[in-house]
Amino acid sequence: MSLFRNIVFTAVIAGLLSGLLLTVMQSFSTVPLILQAEVYEKAEGGHSHEHATAPADATAPAGPAAAATAAHEHEEEAWEPADGFERFIYTAAADVLSAIGFALVIIAASEALGGFGGWRGGLMFGIAGFITVILAPGLGLPPELPGMPAAELAPRQIWWISTAACTAAGLGLLAYTRSAVFAALAIVLLVAPHLIGAPLAPSHETSVPMDLYARFVNAVYATNLVFWAVLGAACGTIRNRLRTGEEAPAGTSPKLATR
């Protein structure tokens, strides 16, 4: 029970710190770019990703066409947080909850592989998390701004999950095995999803300027790299301090147990 409590405590504290840091960074980097893209999206008539799959002639929809049109109308009327403080609060809540979830995953992985070993080990796990969750899937499915075309959601999710899983397995084999066979397998796992290719959008037409999109992609990668590095280092630091207390014999202070 003490082990479980310490793991959850580590994840909550590390997730809170890194999640709030990510929110602050997003407020000055990605959020202004998203707001600019929303202006182009609204000027284009509220184009949405899902609407890209709807038929061009939907004046008298029936069956699947009617469902697509209804979904598009629902999206136009959907609630969204107001700009400013309300958007900041909802963004912070989403970032912190996501950070806590990611922290639980990397702590569980580290425990299965022998522990972090301090902040340096945590930093390495954090960078591995960035490569697995952000960089590798982003090679095929880069971050998207509002108003940009995209493929259907289900194929994108399947490819993203498969790529993340293959990347995590490949990095694990490279880091924790010494066999040439496993190293070759790791390379195959890292490369295979990109040889298969991510689902493509039916069209590349968009009113969003490419320079705005390029700035957004760079900002997403930069902020997430900092986020994952801080998350991993915080997990390693906090978990290492709590582990010292777990390993101390009964009636012995943690300082004496580490000598």
C-alpha atoms as one frame of an Amber mdcrd trajectory, in Angstrom:
protein
   0.000   0.000   0.000   2.889   2.367   0.780   4.386   1.733  -2.670   1.091
   2.453  -4.436   0.530   5.596  -2.371   4.017   6.908  -3.129   3.615   6.245
  -6.865   0.304   8.111  -6.978   1.723  10.961  -4.884   4.729  11.250  -7.221
   2.504  11.284 -10.294   0.185  13.937  -8.855   2.963  16.319  -7.796   5.021
  15.871 -10.975   1.895  16.117 -13.143   0.715  19.259 -11.384   4.068  21.017
 -11.804   4.679  20.035 -15.417   1.032  20.458 -16.449   0.855  24.020 -15.153
   4.199  24.789 -16.799   2.845  23.485 -20.114  -0.266  25.649 -19.787   1.809
  28.765 -19.202   4.039  27.964 -22.181   1.009  27.318 -24.388  -0.514  30.642
 -23.380   2.445  32.462 -24.944   3.149  30.107 -27.859   0.438  27.846 -29.283
  -2.794  29.460 -28.031  -2.262  32.786 -29.876  -1.579  30.831 -33.073  -4.746
  28.756 -32.581  -6.781  31.932 -32.134  -5.343  33.320 -35.370  -6.206  30.089
 -37.202  -9.768  30.232 -35.864 -10.174  33.615 -37.562  -9.314  32.026 -40.934
 -11.567  29.049 -40.162 -14.569  31.282 -39.415 -13.875  33.398 -42.487 -13.937
  30.199 -44.536 -17.374  29.363 -43.175 -16.659  27.198 -40.105 -14.914  24.394
 -41.969 -14.239  21.371 -39.747 -12.185  18.204 -40.127 -15.170  15.912 -40.035
 -16.998  17.956 -42.672 -14.285  17.098 -45.174 -15.821  13.655 -45.590 -19.336
  14.962 -46.302 -20.664  14.983 -49.893 -20.293  18.205 -51.839 -23.989  18.242
 -52.765 -25.891  18.158 -49.461 -28.901  20.272 -50.410 -31.263  17.317 -49.945
 -29.359  14.973 -47.638 -30.506  11.445 -47.004 -28.982   8.558 -45.053 -25.231
   8.983 -44.369 -25.256  12.435 -45.992 -27.912  13.631 -43.567 -25.919  12.299
 -40.615 -22.781  14.099 -41.827 -24.673  17.365 -42.255 -26.304  17.067 -38.834
 -22.939  16.381 -37.209 -21.486  19.460 -38.911 -24.350  21.674 -37.720 -23.917
  20.300 -34.211 -20.209  21.159 -34.265 -20.981  24.736 -35.326 -23.294  25.140
 -32.330 -21.106  23.249 -29.853 -20.100  25.011 -26.659 -16.527  26.181 -26.289
 -14.812  28.110 -23.469 -14.595  31.854 -23.839 -11.248  33.383 -24.697  -9.170
  34.589 -21.784  -9.356  33.280 -18.244 -12.019  30.622 -18.930 -10.007  29.068
 -21.757  -6.885  29.189 -19.565  -8.621  27.307 -16.717  -9.948  24.559 -18.966
  -6.599  24.233 -20.706  -4.815  23.997 -17.356  -7.212  21.306 -16.122  -6.719
  19.248 -19.288  -2.925  19.654 -19.185  -2.634  18.697 -15.502  -4.881  15.640
 -15.840  -2.981  14.495 -18.930   0.346  15.061 -17.169  -0.735  12.982 -14.175
  -1.784  10.165 -16.499   1.522  10.276 -18.392   3.407  10.370 -15.085   1.656
   7.213 -13.916   2.634   5.476 -17.151   6.330   6.370 -17.016   6.552   5.593
 -13.281   4.965   2.189 -13.863   7.383   1.539 -16.728  10.358   2.611 -14.628
   9.320   0.403 -11.720   9.054  -2.579 -14.045  12.542  -1.835 -15.399  14.240
  -1.241 -12.047  13.436   2.366 -11.165  14.552   5.817 -12.282  17.753   6.032
 -10.277  17.387   9.773  -9.755  16.511  12.816 -11.820  18.815  11.866 -14.696
  17.031   8.577 -15.191  13.708  10.368 -14.961  14.871  12.862 -17.584  15.724
  10.002 -19.943  12.278   8.479 -19.429  10.749  11.884 -20.097  12.642  12.324
 -23.363  11.649   8.792 -24.363   8.039   9.754 -23.644   8.378  12.826 -25.877
   9.754  10.716 -28.724   7.032   8.081 -28.250   3.982  10.301 -27.818   4.870
  13.481 -29.743   7.807  13.208 -32.134   7.329   9.798 -33.762   3.552  10.093
 -34.374   4.077  13.708 -35.417   6.267  12.620 -38.339   3.167  11.204 -40.000
   0.422  13.208 -38.296   1.793  16.665 -37.476  -0.137  18.901 -35.065  -3.127
  20.539 -36.750  -4.584  24.006 -36.539  -8.332  24.699 -36.736  -9.548  24.854
 -40.324  -6.944  22.428 -41.670  -8.031  19.284 -43.572  -7.404  15.870 -42.049
  -8.149  12.216 -42.696 -10.970  10.389 -40.938 -10.564  10.146 -37.170 -10.608
   6.341 -36.702  -7.712   5.539 -39.108  -5.672   8.365 -37.607  -6.216   7.035
 -34.074  -5.258   3.498 -35.104  -2.071   4.691 -36.802  -1.175   6.974 -33.880
  -1.607   4.247 -31.264   0.292   1.712 -33.374   3.150   4.147 -33.944   3.410
   5.047 -30.259   3.383   1.371 -29.251   6.038   0.419 -31.828   8.207   3.393
 -30.841   7.997   2.574 -27.127   8.884  -1.073 -27.789  11.748  -0.111 -30.092
  13.259   2.354 -27.622  12.918  -0.197 -24.833  14.753  -2.848 -26.844  17.559
  -0.424 -27.716  17.963   0.722 -24.109  17.620  -2.556 -22.211  18.974  -5.270
 -24.512  22.472  -5.966 -25.853  21.636  -8.456 -28.590  22.159  -7.515 -32.235
  18.959  -9.370 -33.111  16.922  -7.258 -30.686  18.631  -4.111 -31.981  17.597
  -5.011 -35.528  14.063  -5.703 -34.326  14.017  -2.319 -32.595  14.972  -0.559
 -35.835  12.195  -2.399 -37.671   9.656  -1.345 -35.040  10.783   2.281 -35.200
  10.648   2.457 -38.982   7.675   0.209 -39.860   4.814   2.655 -39.075   6.403
   5.332 -41.254   6.946   2.918 -44.140   3.246   2.032 -43.951   2.373   5.694
 -43.772  -0.219   7.709 -41.903  -3.741   8.241 -43.294  -3.823  11.158 -45.709
  -6.322  13.984 -45.829  -8.688  13.918 -48.840  -7.589  17.461 -49.696  -4.779
  19.839 -48.813  -6.705  23.036 -49.481  -6.829  25.382 -46.506  -7.074  29.098
 -45.858  -4.581  28.863 -42.971  -1.226  30.402 -44.029   1.649  27.949 -44.148
   3.944  30.210 -42.137   1.367  30.256 -39.335   1.154  26.467 -39.489   4.956
  26.080 -39.441   5.229  28.318 -36.373   2.521  26.282 -34.660   4.228  22.942
 -35.316   7.551  24.265 -34.019   5.874  25.684 -30.913   4.096  22.401 -30.190
   7.307  20.395 -30.408   9.310  22.893 -28.333   6.757  23.214 -25.520   6.180
  19.472 -25.364   9.890  18.721 -25.201  10.197  21.006 -22.170   7.041  19.511
 -20.666   8.221  15.900 -20.984  11.725  16.739 -19.731  10.330  18.450 -16.617
   7.775  15.679 -16.074  10.416  12.951 -16.247  12.967  14.791 -14.088  10.319
  15.598 -11.475   9.128  11.983 -11.393  12.696  10.739 -10.985  13.520  13.221
  -8.224  10.354  12.736  -6.172  10.216   8.970  -6.643  13.858   8.582  -5.629
  13.292  10.506  -2.388  10.230   8.436  -1.514  11.989   5.185  -2.423  14.696
   5.956   0.167  12.066   5.916   2.873  10.526   2.686   1.531  13.848   0.829
   1.579  14.912   1.970   5.059  14.694  -0.874   7.605  12.196  -0.506  10.414
  13.536   1.754  13.145  16.305   3.139  10.896  16.385   6.663   9.545  16.578
   7.082   5.735  19.994   8.776   6.031  21.462   5.807   7.892  19.948   3.372
   5.402  21.661   5.070   2.453  25.180   4.999   3.925
